[in-house]
Amino acid sequence: MVFVIGVIAMLVPVSIAGPDNQRIGCGNAIAANDTEARQADNANPVNLPIIDEIVPHTD
């Protein structure tokens, strides 16, 4: 009985709280689906490149 409950629990979808309290789906314990998480991460302004890291220093 415990084994069956464990297998069912692994199939339950997992999600996290994103910005503005939106839910971001991550798949389940067996198969990850991180496309929604990547889209939310790409929209985050923290991920913008820093000019000093892109342009080499001339010193």
PyMOL commands that set and color helices and strands:
alter all, ss='L'
color gray80, all
select helices_A, chain A and resi 2-11+19-21+35-42+45-47+51-54
alter helices_A, ss='H'
color red, helices_A
select strands_A, chain A and resi 15-17+23-25
alter strands_A, ss='S'
color yellow, strands_A
deselect
rebuild
show_as cartoon
